[in-house]
Amino acid sequence: MYTTQPKKMLIINILDILRKYTDEDHRLSQKEIVDILRNEYDMTVDRKSVKRNIMNLIDFGYEIEYSESVRMVPNKSTGKLEESYILSDFYLVRDFTDSELRLLVDSVLFSKHIPGGQCKELIGKLEGLSNRYFHSRVKYIRTMSEPSLFSSQLFYTIEVLDEAISRYRQVSFNYSDHGADKRLHPRRNDDGTVREYIVNPYQMAAANGRYYLICNYDKYDNVANYRLDRITNIKLLNTPAKPMDKVKGLERGFDLPKHMAEHIYMFSGESGLVTFRAKKYLLNDIIDWFGGGVTFFNEAEEEVDVRVRVNYSAMRRWALQYALHIRILSPKPLAEQVKNDIKEAYENYQM
C-alpha cells in the first residue's frame, strides 16, 4: 500500500495519468480518471475535483482536448429541468505523433555511430514522450550495434563541439582508428607519442549514418572532416577559431548542402567537375548520392552522361563501387586513376 498522497499532488497526478494513458485514440472520462487515482495513486476524489484540476491545467497552458455534451437535470431548488454540460473523453495533445516518434526511434536504432548502451537509453527517452500504448509497439526492437566498436564519449564530444562552434573556439582531441581487436587506438606521431589534433570547428553533419565534424586542421589551410565517434579526449580551448575566410574553399562562407553533395564519403581534398557515362537504371542511385545538383545530358536509350561537382577522392571510390555501371570521362587524370585501380584490383585476384 502506498503512503496516502497529499491533496496538493492531485493536479500533478492527473497530468501524469493523461500523459501515460491518453492520446487522440485513447481518451478517459472523469470516472475513469477517478478510478485510476484510487487504484494507482491511492487518492480518493470526486469527479468535480478532477474536472476542476483539468481546467486548471488547461489554464496553465497544457493542451488538453475533451468532448462536451448537454443533458437536462432537475434544479435542486425549483425542480425545473435545466441544461447541464458534461465533459468527457479527455486526452493530452502530444508534441509528437506516434509516427513522428517512430521515425526518430528508427533513426537512432539504425544509426551507425551511437554506442549500443546509449542507443537503448536514448530510445527509452523517446518512448517517454508518448504513452504506454506506444511502448508496446517498440518493446521488441533490438539494436544491432556492438558497444565495443564505438567511442563511449560520443555525446560528450557533441556537447563540447556545440559549445566550441557557438563560441568560435578551437578544440583539441585525439583521433583513433580501429585495430584488429575491434577497439579504438589513438593515432601516434613518429616518436610514438599520441598525436594531438588542434582544429577550428565549423559544423557537425550526418552522412552515411555517421556524424562528422567539418573543420580546419590548424596546421593547414584546407577543409577537413573527422568522424565524431573516433574522436576522444576532446577539450575546449581558449584560443579563437580561425575565421572561415582564411580556409581554402570557405572564402565565401560555408554552404552545408553544397559541401555534403560534393563530399559523398566525407573525404578531404580538392573538388571539381566530373563527367561520367552511366547506365540509365542507375539514375535513382545517382540522385541518392549526389542530390539535385547533377546535370544529365547526351541521353541515349540505355545510357546518359552525368556532370557533377564532387570531391575527387570520393569520386574515385564511388567509381570503383559502380565500376560495372559507369565510366568516368573527365577529368582524364581521375579516369586514369580509376583505370589503374581496377587493374590492381584484378591483379589482386590472380592466384
Kinemage of the C-alpha trace (Angstrom):
@kinemage 1
@onewidth
@group {chain A} dominant
@subgroup {mainchain}
@vectorlist {calphas} color= white
{ca met a 1} P 0.000 0.000 0.000
{ca tyr a 2} L 1.368 3.437 -0.982
{ca thr a 3} L 1.526 6.234 1.550
{ca thr a 4} L -1.529 8.414 1.117
{ca gln a 5} L -0.566 11.372 -1.046
{ca pro a 6} L -1.407 14.965 -0.079
{ca lys a 7} L -4.249 16.636 -1.975
{ca lys a 8} L -1.832 19.179 -3.492
{ca met a 9} L -0.411 16.313 -5.577
{ca leu a 10} L -3.771 15.778 -7.257
{ca ile a 11} L -3.140 18.073 -10.218
{ca ile a 12} L 0.323 16.516 -10.798
{ca asn a 13} L -1.119 13.011 -10.682
{ca ile a 14} L -3.928 13.879 -13.114
{ca leu a 15} L -1.342 15.275 -15.556
{ca asp a 16} L 0.702 12.082 -15.123
{ca ile a 17} L -2.383 9.972 -15.912
{ca leu a 18} L -3.120 11.983 -19.051
{ca arg a 19} L 0.493 11.527 -20.175
{ca lys a 20} L 0.522 7.788 -19.510
{ca tyr a 21} L -2.904 6.751 -20.736
{ca thr a 22} L -4.217 9.190 -23.299
{ca asp a 23} L -3.883 10.343 -26.864
{ca glu a 24} L -6.373 11.076 -29.629
{ca asp a 25} L -7.225 7.377 -29.908
{ca his a 26} L -7.260 6.681 -26.141
{ca arg a 27} L -9.442 9.005 -24.067
{ca leu a 28} L -10.553 8.960 -20.445
{ca ser a 29} L -13.764 10.001 -18.728
{ca gln a 30} L -13.810 11.716 -15.342
{ca lys a 31} L -14.912 8.432 -13.754
{ca glu a 32} L -12.015 6.529 -15.328
{ca ile a 33} L -9.559 9.123 -14.035
{ca val a 34} L -11.126 8.834 -10.561
{ca asp a 35} L -10.691 5.043 -10.681
{ca ile a 36} L -7.023 5.283 -11.746
{ca leu a 37} L -6.331 7.812 -8.989
{ca arg a 38} L -7.810 5.431 -6.428
{ca asn a 39} L -6.155 2.238 -7.725
{ca glu a 40} L -2.717 3.514 -8.690
{ca tyr a 41} L -2.178 6.697 -6.668
{ca asp a 42} L -4.145 5.864 -3.512
{ca met a 43} L -6.142 9.067 -3.835
{ca thr a 44} L -9.907 9.274 -3.366
{ca val a 45} L -11.502 12.268 -5.076
{ca asp a 46} L -14.788 13.121 -6.737
{ca arg a 47} L -15.428 13.939 -10.381
{ca lys a 48} L -15.808 17.651 -9.719
{ca ser a 49} L -12.256 17.770 -8.331
{ca val a 50} L -10.973 16.011 -11.434
{ca lys a 51} L -12.780 18.446 -13.714
{ca arg a 52} L -11.581 21.485 -11.737
{ca asn a 53} L -7.946 20.378 -11.861
{ca ile a 54} L -8.092 19.572 -15.574
{ca met a 55} L -9.477 23.062 -16.237
{ca asn a 56} L -6.591 24.467 -14.173
{ca leu a 57} L -4.114 22.515 -16.308
{ca ile a 58} L -5.685 23.986 -19.432
{ca asp a 59} L -5.394 27.478 -17.895
{ca phe a 60} L -1.710 26.746 -17.200
{ca gly a 61} L -1.161 26.139 -20.915
{ca tyr a 62} L -1.455 22.357 -21.287
{ca glu a 63} L -3.225 21.353 -24.497
{ca ile a 64} L -5.955 19.011 -23.277
{ca glu a 65} L -8.873 18.150 -25.544
{ca tyr a 66} L -12.280 16.877 -24.436
{ca ser a 67} L -15.822 16.420 -25.644
{ca glu a 68} L -18.785 18.329 -24.297
{ca ser a 69} L -22.388 17.134 -24.132
{ca val a 70} L -25.557 18.598 -22.699
{ca arg a 71} L -28.166 16.819 -20.611
{ca met a 72} L -31.237 18.037 -18.776
{ca val a 73} L -31.171 17.729 -14.974
{ca pro a 74} L -33.641 18.994 -12.349
{ca asn a 75} L -32.716 22.078 -10.374
{ca lys a 76} L -32.379 21.141 -6.689
{ca ser a 77} L -34.277 24.255 -5.571
{ca thr a 78} L -37.010 24.615 -8.177
{ca gly a 79} L -37.241 21.114 -9.609
{ca lys a 80} L -37.248 22.521 -13.134
{ca leu a 81} L -35.140 20.839 -15.807
{ca glu a 82} L -32.016 22.786 -16.676
{ca glu a 83} L -29.138 22.251 -19.070
{ca ser a 84} L -26.032 20.680 -17.566
{ca tyr a 85} L -22.764 20.439 -19.503
{ca ile a 86} L -20.906 17.151 -19.179
{ca leu a 87} L -17.199 16.974 -20.060
{ca ser a 88} L -15.598 13.681 -21.037
{ca asp a 89} L -13.151 11.983 -23.435
{ca phe a 90} L -10.138 13.835 -22.046
{ca tyr a 91} L -6.763 13.409 -23.725
{ca leu a 92} L -3.437 15.228 -23.759
{ca val a 93} L -2.345 16.526 -27.166
{ca arg a 94} L 1.172 15.230 -27.857
{ca asp a 95} L 4.125 17.275 -29.082
{ca phe a 96} L 4.986 14.301 -31.316
{ca thr a 97} L 2.680 11.869 -33.051
{ca asp a 98} L 3.484 8.164 -32.748
{ca ser a 99} L 4.613 8.089 -36.375
{ca glu a 100} L 6.996 11.004 -35.742
{ca leu a 101} L 8.389 9.287 -32.645
{ca arg a 102} L 8.762 6.030 -34.544
{ca leu a 103} L 10.765 7.866 -37.197
{ca leu a 104} L 13.057 9.290 -34.507
{ca val a 105} L 13.406 5.873 -32.838
{ca asp a 106} L 14.272 4.244 -36.157
{ca ser a 107} L 16.835 6.956 -36.855
{ca val a 108} L 18.536 6.221 -33.548
{ca leu a 109} L 18.181 2.465 -33.927
{ca phe a 110} L 19.821 2.275 -37.324
{ca ser a 111} L 22.465 4.872 -36.603
{ca lys a 112} L 25.998 3.604 -37.150
{ca his a 113} L 27.675 5.935 -34.682
{ca ile a 114} L 25.731 5.644 -31.382
{ca pro a 115} L 27.029 3.024 -28.909
{ca gly a 116} L 24.534 0.291 -28.029
{ca gly a 117} L 24.022 1.325 -24.400
{ca gln a 118} L 23.479 4.965 -25.270
{ca cys a 119} L 21.211 3.938 -28.139
{ca lys a 120} L 18.964 1.976 -25.758
{ca glu a 121} L 18.899 4.845 -23.261
{ca leu a 122} L 18.029 7.397 -25.935
{ca ile a 123} L 15.216 5.226 -27.310
{ca gly a 124} L 13.840 4.946 -23.767
{ca lys a 125} L 13.728 8.743 -23.506
{ca leu a 126} L 11.947 8.994 -26.840
{ca glu a 127} L 9.409 6.412 -25.690
{ca gly a 128} L 8.750 8.597 -22.646
{ca leu a 129} L 7.439 11.339 -24.929
{ca ser a 130} L 4.422 9.178 -25.761
{ca asn a 131} L 2.114 6.988 -23.668
{ca arg a 132} L 2.014 3.354 -22.570
{ca tyr a 133} L 0.455 2.235 -25.865
{ca phe a 134} L 3.495 3.389 -27.821
{ca his a 135} L 5.773 1.296 -25.580
{ca ser a 136} L 4.021 -1.900 -26.631
{ca arg a 137} L 4.864 -1.227 -30.280
{ca val a 138} L 8.619 -0.884 -29.831
{ca lys a 139} L 9.404 -3.244 -26.966
{ca tyr a 140} L 10.795 -5.898 -29.327
{ca ile a 141} L 13.256 -3.539 -31.020
{ca arg a 142} L 16.883 -4.502 -30.587
{ca thr a 143} L 19.902 -2.515 -31.707
{ca met a 144} L 22.385 -4.351 -33.878
{ca ser a 145} L 25.376 -2.194 -32.944
{ca glu a 146} L 28.157 -3.568 -30.769
{ca pro a 147} L 29.114 -1.184 -27.930
{ca ser a 148} L 32.777 -2.199 -28.058
{ca leu a 149} L 33.108 -0.815 -31.595
{ca phe a 150} L 32.248 2.770 -30.717
{ca ser a 151} L 33.551 5.566 -28.537
{ca ser a 152} L 31.551 5.968 -25.340
{ca gln a 153} L 32.470 9.661 -25.383
{ca leu a 154} L 30.273 10.489 -28.392
{ca phe a 155} L 27.585 12.562 -26.646
{ca tyr a 156} L 30.193 14.452 -24.615
{ca thr a 157} L 32.119 15.144 -27.824
{ca ile a 158} L 28.962 16.591 -29.397
{ca glu a 159} L 28.364 18.843 -26.379
{ca val a 160} L 31.913 20.226 -26.430
{ca leu a 161} L 31.838 20.803 -30.194
{ca asp a 162} L 28.460 22.512 -29.980
{ca glu a 163} L 29.853 24.938 -27.405
{ca ala a 164} L 33.078 25.465 -29.367
{ca ile a 165} L 31.210 26.263 -32.599
{ca ser a 166} L 28.819 28.670 -30.889
{ca arg a 167} L 31.689 30.444 -29.078
{ca tyr a 168} L 34.107 30.390 -32.045
{ca arg a 169} L 36.748 28.455 -30.087
{ca gln a 170} L 39.336 25.876 -31.094
{ca val a 171} L 39.277 22.337 -29.732
{ca ser a 172} L 41.937 19.690 -29.264
{ca phe a 173} L 41.421 15.928 -29.377
{ca asn a 174} L 42.950 12.556 -30.154
{ca tyr a 175} L 41.794 10.762 -33.289
{ca ser a 176} L 41.579 6.982 -33.315
{ca asp a 177} L 41.473 4.058 -35.731
{ca his a 178} L 40.145 0.545 -35.164
{ca gly a 179} L 42.632 -2.239 -34.631
{ca ala a 180} L 42.253 -5.959 -35.256
{ca asp a 181} L 40.983 -6.222 -31.661
{ca lys a 182} L 37.949 -4.103 -32.739
{ca arg a 183} L 38.976 -1.359 -30.309
{ca leu a 184} L 39.878 2.255 -30.983
{ca his a 185} L 43.572 3.125 -30.839
{ca pro a 186} L 44.782 6.740 -30.973
{ca arg a 187} L 46.934 7.816 -33.883
{ca arg a 188} L 50.543 8.430 -32.905
{ca asn a 189} L 53.419 10.596 -34.010
{ca asp a 190} L 56.632 9.125 -35.420
{ca asp a 191} L 58.177 9.137 -31.937
{ca gly a 192} L 55.288 7.030 -30.564
{ca thr a 193} L 53.514 9.779 -28.627
{ca val a 194} L 49.772 10.198 -29.033
{ca arg a 195} L 49.044 12.783 -31.719
{ca glu a 196} L 47.062 15.823 -30.648
{ca tyr a 197} L 44.817 17.486 -33.202
{ca ile a 198} L 44.037 21.186 -32.808
{ca val a 199} L 41.185 22.165 -35.114
{ca asn a 200} L 38.884 25.053 -35.897
{ca pro a 201} L 35.326 23.602 -35.811
{ca tyr a 202} L 32.626 24.996 -38.105
{ca gln a 203} L 29.802 22.461 -38.447
{ca met a 204} L 28.610 18.978 -37.453
{ca ala a 205} L 26.770 16.949 -40.077
{ca ala a 206} L 25.382 13.444 -40.561
{ca ala a 207} L 26.334 11.462 -43.655
{ca asn a 208} L 26.001 7.759 -44.464
{ca gly a 209} L 24.632 7.039 -40.984
{ca arg a 210} L 27.557 8.708 -39.173
{ca tyr a 211} L 28.343 12.072 -37.603
{ca tyr a 212} L 31.194 14.189 -38.940
{ca leu a 213} L 32.946 17.340 -37.805
{ca ile a 214} L 33.598 19.767 -40.656
{ca cys a 215} L 36.554 21.886 -39.641
{ca asn a 216} L 40.069 23.071 -40.413
{ca tyr a 217} L 43.116 21.268 -39.040
{ca asp a 218} L 45.018 24.270 -37.708
{ca lys a 219} L 48.328 23.190 -39.286
{ca tyr a 220} L 46.864 23.522 -42.806
{ca asp a 221} L 44.594 25.845 -44.754
{ca asn a 222} L 42.048 23.386 -46.215
{ca val a 223} L 38.742 21.892 -45.037
{ca ala a 224} L 38.924 18.627 -43.068
{ca asn a 225} L 36.281 16.110 -41.959
{ca tyr a 226} L 36.557 13.893 -38.869
{ca arg a 227} L 34.277 11.108 -37.634
{ca leu a 228} L 32.826 12.100 -34.264
{ca asp a 229} L 32.742 8.523 -32.986
{ca arg a 230} L 36.522 8.291 -33.473
{ca ile a 231} L 37.283 11.484 -31.542
{ca thr a 232} L 38.419 11.004 -27.942
{ca asn a 233} L 39.689 13.202 -25.108
{ca ile a 234} L 38.240 16.368 -26.621
{ca lys a 235} L 38.966 19.699 -24.901
{ca leu a 236} L 37.583 23.175 -25.425
{ca leu a 237} L 40.449 25.647 -25.854
{ca asn a 238} L 40.536 29.343 -25.022
{ca thr a 239} L 42.110 30.231 -28.359
{ca pro a 240} L 39.775 31.706 -31.015
{ca ala a 241} L 38.937 29.617 -34.063
{ca lys a 242} L 40.408 30.563 -37.429
{ca pro a 243} L 37.891 32.587 -39.481
{ca met a 244} L 36.294 30.647 -42.328
{ca asp a 245} L 37.518 33.117 -44.947
{ca lys a 246} L 41.070 32.041 -44.130
{ca val a 247} L 40.298 28.433 -45.103
{ca lys a 248} L 40.608 27.284 -48.709
{ca gly a 249} L 37.135 26.534 -50.051
{ca leu a 250} L 35.337 28.566 -47.374
{ca glu a 251} L 36.341 32.048 -48.513
{ca arg a 252} L 32.710 32.878 -49.346
{ca gly a 253} L 31.209 31.177 -46.320
{ca phe a 254} L 30.020 27.660 -45.619
{ca asp a 255} L 27.279 26.065 -47.740
{ca leu a 256} L 26.356 22.809 -45.984
{ca pro a 257} L 24.135 21.265 -48.729
{ca lys a 258} L 26.831 22.015 -51.326
{ca his a 259} L 29.556 20.590 -49.095
{ca met a 260} L 27.590 17.389 -48.409
{ca ala a 261} L 26.769 16.905 -52.094
{ca glu a 262} L 30.442 17.248 -53.035
{ca his a 263} L 31.791 15.100 -50.184
{ca ile a 264} L 29.728 11.925 -50.547
{ca tyr a 265} L 32.233 9.973 -48.424
{ca met a 266} L 33.334 12.994 -46.370
{ca phe a 267} L 36.889 12.846 -47.731
{ca ser a 268} L 39.066 15.931 -47.546
{ca gly a 269} L 40.835 17.349 -50.564
{ca glu a 270} L 40.050 19.099 -53.813
{ca ser a 271} L 36.645 19.149 -55.514
{ca gly a 272} L 35.828 19.828 -59.130
{ca leu a 273} L 33.572 18.993 -62.051
{ca val a 274} L 33.452 15.330 -63.043
{ca thr a 275} L 31.695 13.908 -66.103
{ca phe a 276} L 30.823 10.233 -66.396
{ca arg a 277} L 28.718 7.957 -68.587
{ca ala a 278} L 26.155 5.899 -66.658
{ca lys a 279} L 23.570 3.223 -67.303
{ca lys a 280} L 20.102 4.751 -67.002
{ca tyr a 281} L 18.942 2.135 -64.498
{ca leu a 282} L 21.399 3.809 -62.107
{ca leu a 283} L 19.576 7.166 -62.061
{ca asn a 284} L 17.977 6.568 -58.648
{ca asp a 285} L 21.352 5.797 -57.100
{ca ile a 286} L 22.939 8.849 -58.715
{ca ile a 287} L 20.256 11.160 -57.319
{ca asp a 288} L 20.519 9.477 -53.897
{ca trp a 289} L 24.278 10.036 -53.777
{ca phe a 290} L 24.694 13.432 -55.432
{ca gly a 291} L 21.328 15.125 -54.902
{ca gly a 292} L 19.617 17.512 -57.265
{ca gly a 293} L 22.807 19.284 -58.329
{ca val a 294} L 23.619 16.749 -61.048
{ca thr a 295} L 23.227 17.540 -64.741
{ca phe a 296} L 22.109 14.866 -67.228
{ca phe a 297} L 22.823 15.260 -70.953
{ca asn a 298} L 23.534 13.273 -74.134
{ca glu a 299} L 20.742 10.875 -73.210
{ca ala a 300} L 20.587 7.653 -75.214
{ca glu a 301} L 18.296 4.664 -74.968
{ca glu a 302} L 20.299 2.900 -72.229
{ca glu a 303} L 22.916 5.427 -71.103
{ca val a 304} L 23.246 9.075 -70.168
{ca asp a 305} L 26.120 11.471 -69.469
{ca val a 306} L 26.269 12.956 -65.980
{ca arg a 307} L 28.077 16.061 -64.758
{ca val a 308} L 28.540 16.759 -61.060
{ca arg a 309} L 30.797 18.780 -58.808
{ca val a 310} L 32.331 16.366 -56.325
{ca asn a 311} L 35.391 15.664 -54.201
{ca tyr a 312} L 37.895 13.861 -56.436
{ca ser a 313} L 38.926 11.294 -53.799
{ca ala a 314} L 35.292 10.478 -53.055
{ca met a 315} L 34.501 10.148 -56.752
{ca arg a 316} L 37.424 7.762 -57.181
{ca arg a 317} L 35.962 5.434 -54.562
{ca trp a 318} L 32.420 5.833 -55.867
{ca ala a 319} L 33.540 4.991 -59.405
{ca leu a 320} L 35.086 1.746 -58.144
{ca gln a 321} L 31.893 0.882 -56.304
{ca tyr a 322} L 29.876 1.319 -59.510
{ca ala a 323} L 32.593 0.275 -61.946
{ca leu a 324} L 30.282 -2.144 -63.780
{ca his a 325} L 27.765 0.592 -64.467
{ca ile a 326} L 29.649 3.875 -65.059
{ca arg a 327} L 32.749 5.175 -66.853
{ca ile a 328} L 34.490 8.443 -65.969
{ca leu a 329} L 35.027 10.680 -68.998
{ca ser a 330} L 36.725 13.678 -67.404
{ca pro a 331} L 38.957 14.831 -65.883
{ca lys a 332} L 41.355 12.463 -67.620
{ca pro a 333} L 43.776 12.085 -64.637
{ca leu a 334} L 40.901 10.864 -62.456
{ca ala a 335} L 39.790 8.434 -65.176
{ca glu a 336} L 43.341 7.070 -65.350
{ca gln a 337} L 43.475 6.659 -61.569
{ca val a 338} L 40.266 4.607 -61.578
{ca lys a 339} L 41.514 2.579 -64.550
{ca asn a 340} L 44.720 1.739 -62.657
{ca asp a 341} L 42.714 0.932 -59.512
{ca ile a 342} L 40.665 -1.594 -61.488
{ca lys a 343} L 43.825 -3.155 -62.889
{ca glu a 344} L 45.314 -3.508 -59.399
{ca ala a 345} L 42.045 -4.989 -58.122
{ca tyr a 346} L 42.110 -7.533 -60.953
{ca glu a 347} L 45.733 -8.445 -60.186
{ca asn a 348} L 44.824 -8.818 -56.532
{ca tyr a 349} L 42.616 -11.763 -57.517
{ca gln a 350} L 45.246 -13.513 -59.617
{ca met a 351} L 46.420 -16.664 -57.856
